[in-house]
Amino acid sequence: MTGTNVDFILEGVNKYLMSLAKEQIRLAFEQSEKEVQDLHQRTKEGIETARLNGKQIGQKQGAKLTTKKSIEAKKQIQKHSKF
């Protein structure tokens, strides 16, 4: 600060710039939230369209996914089980 009346002007400009920055940040967050909502909506519509066209969405009902890691983990669990 300069110790003169210019300080009042500088203080006002600083407050204005802070207010402007806060508003821009708020608008950016609103825009990003809208984009996320739009993406969710498009994804939902795409899944529904695929389902209507007879495409399998996700894993088939009742199917089990077996991996080497899950087999090894099951062996370890059974080895250390008290039953």
N, CA, C and O atoms as CSV, one atom per row, in Angstrom:
chain,resi,resn,atom,element,x,y,z
A,1,MET,N,N,0.840,-1.183,0.000
A,1,MET,CA,C,0.000,0.000,0.000
A,1,MET,C,C,0.888,1.252,0.000
A,1,MET,O,O,2.044,1.218,0.423
A,2,THR,N,N,0.326,2.324,-0.475
A,2,THR,CA,C,1.109,3.548,-0.673
A,2,THR,C,C,0.961,4.548,0.467
A,2,THR,O,O,1.752,5.485,0.570
A,3,GLY,N,N,-0.024,4.366,1.307
A,3,GLY,CA,C,-0.251,5.317,2.393
A,3,GLY,C,C,-1.008,6.548,1.949
A,3,GLY,O,O,-1.037,7.553,2.661
A,4,THR,N,N,-1.627,6.481,0.770
A,4,THR,CA,C,-2.385,7.632,0.262
A,4,THR,C,C,-3.800,7.183,-0.067
A,4,THR,O,O,-4.184,6.045,0.204
A,5,ASN,N,N,-4.575,8.098,-0.658
A,5,ASN,CA,C,-5.942,7.777,-1.060
A,5,ASN,C,C,-5.987,6.705,-2.154
A,5,ASN,O,O,-7.032,6.093,-2.376
A,6,VAL,N,N,-4.891,6.479,-2.820
A,6,VAL,CA,C,-4.817,5.452,-3.857
A,6,VAL,C,C,-5.068,4.082,-3.232
A,6,VAL,O,O,-5.550,3.165,-3.898
A,7,ASP,N,N,-4.739,3.951,-1.954
A,7,ASP,CA,C,-4.964,2.687,-1.243
A,7,ASP,C,C,-6.432,2.285,-1.290
A,7,ASP,O,O,-6.749,1.103,-1.427
A,8,PHE,N,N,-7.330,3.262,-1.175
A,8,PHE,CA,C,-8.766,2.958,-1.225
A,8,PHE,C,C,-9.158,2.401,-2.592
A,8,PHE,O,O,-9.965,1.478,-2.699
A,9,ILE,N,N,-8.572,2.978,-3.623
A,9,ILE,CA,C,-8.853,2.510,-4.985
A,9,ILE,C,C,-8.304,1.097,-5.159
A,9,ILE,O,O,-8.989,0.222,-5.691
A,10,LEU,N,N,-7.070,0.875,-4.711
A,10,LEU,CA,C,-6.464,-0.447,-4.830
A,10,LEU,C,C,-7.257,-1.495,-4.052
A,10,LEU,O,O,-7.443,-2.619,-4.518
A,11,GLU,N,N,-7.716,-1.119,-2.877
A,11,GLU,CA,C,-8.514,-2.041,-2.065
A,11,GLU,C,C,-9.819,-2.397,-2.784
A,11,GLU,O,O,-10.231,-3.557,-2.793
A,12,GLY,N,N,-10.455,-1.408,-3.376
A,12,GLY,CA,C,-11.687,-1.652,-4.125
A,12,GLY,C,C,-11.446,-2.543,-5.329
A,12,GLY,O,O,-12.238,-3.444,-5.606
A,13,VAL,N,N,-10.353,-2.295,-6.051
A,13,VAL,CA,C,-10.022,-3.109,-7.218
A,13,VAL,C,C,-9.742,-4.551,-6.783
A,13,VAL,O,O,-10.194,-5.494,-7.433
A,14,ASN,N,N,-8.998,-4.721,-5.685
A,14,ASN,CA,C,-8.705,-6.069,-5.179
A,14,ASN,C,C,-9.976,-6.812,-4.791
A,14,ASN,O,O,-10.122,-7.995,-5.099
A,15,LYS,N,N,-10.890,-6.131,-4.120
A,15,LYS,CA,C,-12.161,-6.761,-3.742
A,15,LYS,C,C,-12.953,-7.150,-4.983
A,15,LYS,O,O,-13.549,-8.226,-5.031
A,16,TYR,N,N,-12.960,-6.268,-5.996
A,16,TYR,CA,C,-13.668,-6.568,-7.232
A,16,TYR,C,C,-13.065,-7.793,-7.918
A,16,TYR,O,O,-13.795,-8.667,-8.386
A,17,LEU,N,N,-11.741,-7.855,-7.978
A,17,LEU,CA,C,-11.077,-8.973,-8.633
A,17,LEU,C,C,-11.345,-10.289,-7.890
A,17,LEU,O,O,-11.536,-11.326,-8.524
A,18,MET,N,N,-11.360,-10.254,-6.559
A,18,MET,CA,C,-11.665,-11.459,-5.772
A,18,MET,C,C,-13.100,-11.901,-6.033
A,18,MET,O,O,-13.366,-13.091,-6.200
A,19,SER,N,N,-14.009,-10.957,-6.067
A,19,SER,CA,C,-15.410,-11.273,-6.337
A,19,SER,C,C,-15.566,-11.861,-7.735
A,19,SER,O,O,-16.312,-12.821,-7.932
A,20,LEU,N,N,-14.868,-11.289,-8.694
A,20,LEU,CA,C,-14.916,-11.774,-10.072
A,20,LEU,C,C,-14.358,-13.195,-10.157
A,20,LEU,O,O,-14.932,-14.046,-10.836
A,21,ALA,N,N,-13.244,-13.454,-9.473
A,21,ALA,CA,C,-12.641,-14.790,-9.489
A,21,ALA,C,C,-13.587,-15.813,-8.867
A,21,ALA,O,O,-13.735,-16.915,-9.394
A,22,LYS,N,N,-14.225,-15.462,-7.758
A,22,LYS,CA,C,-15.176,-16.373,-7.109
A,22,LYS,C,C,-16.339,-16.703,-8.047
A,22,LYS,O,O,-16.776,-17.852,-8.116
A,23,GLU,N,N,-16.828,-15.719,-8.750
A,23,GLU,CA,C,-17.936,-15.925,-9.683
A,23,GLU,C,C,-17.507,-16.835,-10.833
A,23,GLU,O,O,-18.258,-17.721,-11.241
A,24,GLN,N,N,-16.305,-16.619,-11.351
A,24,GLN,CA,C,-15.810,-17.464,-12.439
A,24,GLN,C,C,-15.633,-18.910,-11.981
A,24,GLN,O,O,-15.944,-19.836,-12.730
A,25,ILE,N,N,-15.142,-19.110,-10.769
A,25,ILE,CA,C,-14.982,-20.462,-10.228
A,25,ILE,C,C,-16.346,-21.125,-10.064
A,25,ILE,O,O,-16.513,-22.298,-10.398
A,26,ARG,N,N,-17.315,-20.380,-9.553
A,26,ARG,CA,C,-18.667,-20.921,-9.374
A,26,ARG,C,C,-19.253,-21.342,-10.724
A,26,ARG,O,O,-19.847,-22.414,-10.842
A,27,LEU,N,N,-19.082,-20.501,-11.731
A,27,LEU,CA,C,-19.594,-20.819,-13.065
A,27,LEU,C,C,-18.899,-22.047,-13.650
A,27,LEU,O,O,-19.533,-22.876,-14.301
A,28,ALA,N,N,-17.596,-22.155,-13.414
A,28,ALA,CA,C,-16.857,-23.313,-13.920
A,28,ALA,C,C,-17.362,-24.591,-13.265
A,28,ALA,O,O,-17.528,-25.607,-13.941
A,29,PHE,N,N,-17.607,-24.555,-11.960
A,29,PHE,CA,C,-18.136,-25.729,-11.271
A,29,PHE,C,C,-19.532,-26.080,-11.778
A,29,PHE,O,O,-19.837,-27.258,-11.967
A,30,GLU,N,N,-20.372,-25.096,-11.997
A,30,GLU,CA,C,-21.713,-25.362,-12.523
A,30,GLU,C,C,-21.632,-26.006,-13.901
A,30,GLU,O,O,-22.373,-26.944,-14.194
A,31,GLN,N,N,-20.738,-25.508,-14.745
A,31,GLN,CA,C,-20.584,-26.064,-16.089
A,31,GLN,C,C,-20.088,-27.501,-16.025
A,31,GLN,O,O,-20.582,-28.360,-16.754
A,32,SER,N,N,-19.117,-27.768,-15.161
A,32,SER,CA,C,-18.595,-29.135,-15.067
A,32,SER,C,C,-19.660,-30.083,-14.524
A,32,SER,O,O,-19.747,-31.229,-14.964
A,33,GLU,N,N,-20.466,-29.621,-13.581
A,33,GLU,CA,C,-21.548,-30.452,-13.045
A,33,GLU,C,C,-22.570,-30.762,-14.135
A,33,GLU,O,O,-23.077,-31.880,-14.216
A,34,LYS,N,N,-22.869,-29.773,-14.968
A,34,LYS,CA,C,-23.802,-29.988,-16.081
A,34,LYS,C,C,-23.227,-31.012,-17.061
A,34,LYS,O,O,-23.966,-31.856,-17.567
A,35,GLU,N,N,-21.937,-30.951,-17.331
A,35,GLU,CA,C,-21.311,-31.904,-18.244
A,35,GLU,C,C,-21.375,-33.319,-17.681
A,35,GLU,O,O,-21.601,-34.274,-18.425
A,36,VAL,N,N,-21.178,-33.459,-16.381
A,36,VAL,CA,C,-21.264,-34.780,-15.744
A,36,VAL,C,C,-22.691,-35.320,-15.860
A,36,VAL,O,O,-22.887,-36.489,-16.191
A,37,GLN,N,N,-23.670,-34.486,-15.594
A,37,GLN,CA,C,-25.066,-34.910,-15.703
A,37,GLN,C,C,-25.404,-35.304,-17.140
A,37,GLN,O,O,-26.103,-36.292,-17.366
A,38,ASP,N,N,-24.906,-34.532,-18.112
A,38,ASP,CA,C,-25.141,-34.861,-19.518
A,38,ASP,C,C,-24.501,-36.195,-19.882
A,38,ASP,O,O,-25.089,-36.995,-20.610
A,39,LEU,N,N,-23.293,-36.432,-19.373
A,39,LEU,CA,C,-22.607,-37.693,-19.646
A,39,LEU,C,C,-23.383,-38.869,-19.062
A,39,LEU,O,O,-23.534,-39.903,-19.714
A,40,HIS,N,N,-23.877,-38.713,-17.831
A,40,HIS,CA,C,-24.695,-39.769,-17.220
A,40,HIS,C,C,-25.943,-40.046,-18.055
A,40,HIS,O,O,-26.313,-41.202,-18.262
A,41,GLN,N,N,-26.579,-38.997,-18.526
A,41,GLN,CA,C,-27.800,-39.151,-19.320
A,41,GLN,C,C,-27.504,-39.862,-20.644
A,41,GLN,O,O,-28.240,-40.762,-21.046
A,42,ARG,N,N,-26.417,-39.451,-21.323
A,42,ARG,CA,C,-26.065,-40.091,-22.595
A,42,ARG,C,C,-25.694,-41.554,-22.387
A,42,ARG,O,O,-26.043,-42.405,-23.204
A,43,THR,N,N,-24.990,-41.850,-21.299
A,43,THR,CA,C,-24.619,-43.236,-20.998
A,43,THR,C,C,-25.865,-44.074,-20.771
A,43,THR,O,O,-25.987,-45.179,-21.300
A,44,LYS,N,N,-26.792,-43.538,-19.978
A,44,LYS,CA,C,-28.041,-44.249,-19.695
A,44,LYS,C,C,-28.813,-44.504,-20.990
A,44,LYS,O,O,-29.335,-45.600,-21.196
A,45,GLU,N,N,-28.885,-43.505,-21.853
A,45,GLU,CA,C,-29.596,-43.655,-23.122
A,45,GLU,C,C,-28.903,-44.682,-24.019
A,45,GLU,O,O,-29.569,-45.469,-24.692
A,46,GLY,N,N,-27.565,-44.676,-24.029
A,46,GLY,CA,C,-26.822,-45.634,-24.839
A,46,GLY,C,C,-27.029,-47.057,-24.375
A,46,GLY,O,O,-27.175,-47.966,-25.193
A,47,ILE,N,N,-27.043,-47.259,-23.077
A,47,ILE,CA,C,-27.280,-48.595,-22.521
A,47,ILE,C,C,-28.686,-49.054,-22.863
A,47,ILE,O,O,-28.892,-50.209,-23.235
A,48,GLU,N,N,-29.647,-48.162,-22.739
A,48,GLU,CA,C,-31.035,-48.521,-23.047
A,48,GLU,C,C,-31.195,-48.851,-24.534
A,48,GLU,O,O,-31.892,-49.801,-24.888
A,49,THR,N,N,-30.557,-48.076,-25.392
A,49,THR,CA,C,-30.613,-48.344,-26.830
A,49,THR,C,C,-29.995,-49.706,-27.134
A,49,THR,O,O,-30.551,-50.479,-27.914
A,50,ALA,N,N,-28.847,-50.003,-26.524
A,50,ALA,CA,C,-28.196,-51.297,-26.747
A,50,ALA,C,C,-29.089,-52.430,-26.260
A,50,ALA,O,O,-29.204,-53.464,-26.917
A,51,ARG,N,N,-29.714,-52.234,-25.122
A,51,ARG,CA,C,-30.603,-53.260,-24.564
A,51,ARG,C,C,-31.784,-53.507,-25.507
A,51,ARG,O,O,-32.168,-54.652,-25.745
A,52,LEU,N,N,-32.353,-52.429,-26.038
A,52,LEU,CA,C,-33.475,-52.572,-26.968
A,52,LEU,C,C,-33.056,-53.259,-28.263
A,52,LEU,O,O,-33.880,-53.900,-28.915
A,53,ASN,N,N,-31.788,-53.136,-28.642
A,53,ASN,CA,C,-31.277,-53.793,-29.843
A,53,ASN,C,C,-30.808,-55.217,-29.563
A,53,ASN,O,O,-30.229,-55.866,-30.434
A,54,GLY,N,N,-31.056,-55.704,-28.348
A,54,GLY,CA,C,-30.742,-57.085,-28.024
A,54,GLY,C,C,-29.324,-57.337,-27.564
A,54,GLY,O,O,-28.909,-58.494,-27.496
A,55,LYS,N,N,-28.575,-56.322,-27.250
A,55,LYS,CA,C,-27.202,-56.495,-26.791
A,55,LYS,C,C,-27.193,-56.902,-25.318
A,55,LYS,O,O,-28.051,-56.480,-24.543
A,56,GLN,N,N,-26.221,-57.720,-24.946
A,56,GLN,CA,C,-26.059,-58.137,-23.547
A,56,GLN,C,C,-25.338,-57.020,-22.811
A,56,GLN,O,O,-24.250,-56.606,-23.212
A,57,ILE,N,N,-25.937,-56.537,-21.745
A,57,ILE,CA,C,-25.332,-55.484,-20.939
A,57,ILE,C,C,-24.845,-56.121,-19.643
A,57,ILE,O,O,-25.636,-56.664,-18.871
A,58,GLY,N,N,-23.558,-56.051,-19.416
A,58,GLY,CA,C,-22.994,-56.636,-18.202
A,58,GLY,C,C,-22.832,-58.142,-18.334
A,58,GLY,O,O,-22.974,-58.715,-19.414
A,59,GLN,N,N,-22.532,-58.760,-17.205
A,59,GLN,CA,C,-22.318,-60.209,-17.186
A,59,GLN,C,C,-23.657,-60.932,-17.225
A,59,GLN,O,O,-24.639,-60.462,-16.652
A,60,LYS,N,N,-23.694,-62.086,-17.909
A,60,LYS,CA,C,-24.930,-62.854,-17.998
A,60,LYS,C,C,-25.344,-63.319,-16.608
A,60,LYS,O,O,-24.503,-63.646,-15.771
A,61,GLN,N,N,-26.641,-63.343,-16.377
A,61,GLN,CA,C,-27.202,-63.731,-15.093
A,61,GLN,C,C,-26.779,-65.161,-14.747
A,61,GLN,O,O,-26.928,-66.077,-15.556
A,62,GLY,N,N,-26.256,-65.335,-13.541
A,62,GLY,CA,C,-25.866,-66.653,-13.070
A,62,GLY,C,C,-24.469,-67.075,-13.484
A,62,GLY,O,O,-23.979,-68.103,-13.018
A,63,ALA,N,N,-23.820,-66.316,-14.340
A,63,ALA,CA,C,-22.465,-66.661,-14.776
A,63,ALA,C,C,-21.475,-66.309,-13.665
A,63,ALA,O,O,-21.653,-65.328,-12.943
A,64,LYS,N,N,-20.429,-67.130,-13.543
A,64,LYS,CA,C,-19.404,-66.871,-12.537
A,64,LYS,C,C,-18.103,-66.539,-13.236
A,64,LYS,O,O,-17.746,-67.160,-14.237
A,65,LEU,N,N,-17.410,-65.571,-12.711
A,65,LEU,CA,C,-16.123,-65.171,-13.250
A,65,LEU,C,C,-15.045,-65.795,-12.373
A,65,LEU,O,O,-14.959,-65.499,-11.181
A,66,THR,N,N,-14.226,-66.654,-12.963
A,66,THR,CA,C,-13.166,-67.316,-12.219
A,66,THR,C,C,-11.828,-66.888,-12.806
A,66,THR,O,O,-11.600,-66.984,-14.011
A,67,THR,N,N,-10.946,-66.410,-11.926
A,67,THR,CA,C,-9.622,-65.985,-12.356
A,67,THR,C,C,-8.574,-66.781,-11.587
A,67,THR,O,O,-8.881,-67.407,-10.573
A,68,LYS,N,N,-7.351,-66.753,-12.071
A,68,LYS,CA,C,-6.256,-67.432,-11.372
A,68,LYS,C,C,-6.117,-66.876,-9.956
A,68,LYS,O,O,-5.895,-67.620,-9.001
A,69,LYS,N,N,-6.249,-65.580,-9.842
A,69,LYS,CA,C,-6.106,-64.922,-8.544
A,69,LYS,C,C,-7.197,-65.388,-7.582
A,69,LYS,O,O,-6.920,-65.635,-6.409
A,70,SER,N,N,-8.425,-65.509,-8.063
A,70,SER,CA,C,-9.517,-65.937,-7.188
A,70,SER,C,C,-9.350,-67.394,-6.772
A,70,SER,O,O,-9.700,-67.761,-5.650
A,71,ILE,N,N,-8.821,-68.228,-7.664
A,71,ILE,CA,C,-8.587,-69.645,-7.326
A,71,ILE,C,C,-7.526,-69.743,-6.235
A,71,ILE,O,O,-7.691,-70.486,-5.268
A,72,GLU,N,N,-6.436,-68.990,-6.393
A,72,GLU,CA,C,-5.370,-69.004,-5.385
A,72,GLU,C,C,-5.869,-68.464,-4.047
A,72,GLU,O,O,-5.529,-68.997,-2.991
A,73,ALA,N,N,-6.676,-67.403,-4.098
A,73,ALA,CA,C,-7.204,-66.820,-2.867
A,73,ALA,C,C,-8.118,-67.812,-2.158
A,73,ALA,O,O,-8.084,-67.923,-0.932
A,74,LYS,N,N,-8.930,-68.530,-2.921
A,74,LYS,CA,C,-9.833,-69.522,-2.327
A,74,LYS,C,C,-9.034,-70.639,-1.664
A,74,LYS,O,O,-9.396,-71.107,-0.585
A,75,LYS,N,N,-7.949,-71.066,-2.306
A,75,LYS,CA,C,-7.088,-72.103,-1.713
A,75,LYS,C,C,-6.511,-71.614,-0.386
A,75,LYS,O,O,-6.493,-72.360,0.593
A,76,GLN,N,N,-6.045,-70.384,-0.347
A,76,GLN,CA,C,-5.465,-69.831,0.882
A,76,GLN,C,C,-6.517,-69.731,1.990
A,76,GLN,O,O,-6.238,-70.036,3.149
A,77,ILE,N,N,-7.701,-69.312,1.629
A,77,ILE,CA,C,-8.783,-69.195,2.614
A,77,ILE,C,C,-9.123,-70.564,3.170
A,77,ILE,O,O,-9.277,-70.719,4.382
A,78,GLN,N,N,-9.244,-71.557,2.304
A,78,GLN,CA,C,-9.575,-72.907,2.765
A,78,GLN,C,C,-8.441,-73.483,3.608
A,78,GLN,O,O,-8.696,-74.215,4.564
A,79,LYS,N,N,-7.206,-73.165,3.268
A,79,LYS,CA,C,-6.042,-73.665,4.006
A,79,LYS,C,C,-6.039,-73.124,5.437
A,79,LYS,O,O,-5.721,-73.857,6.374
A,80,HIS,N,N,-6.385,-71.872,5.609
A,80,HIS,CA,C,-6.341,-71.232,6.914
A,80,HIS,C,C,-7.674,-71.253,7.653
A,80,HIS,O,O,-7.784,-70.733,8.763
A,81,SER,N,N,-8.678,-71.852,7.035
A,81,SER,CA,C,-9.988,-71.907,7.657
A,81,SER,C,C,-9.985,-72.917,8.799
A,81,SER,O,O,-9.276,-73.921,8.731
A,82,LYS,N,N,-10.765,-72.665,9.842
A,82,LYS,CA,C,-10.837,-73.561,11.000
A,82,LYS,C,C,-11.874,-74.651,10.822
A,82,LYS,O,O,-12.050,-75.468,11.726
A,83,PHE,N,N,-12.554,-74.698,9.720
A,83,PHE,CA,C,-13.603,-75.685,9.496
A,83,PHE,C,C,-13.058,-76.954,8.933
A,83,PHE,O,O,-13.813,-77.894,8.685
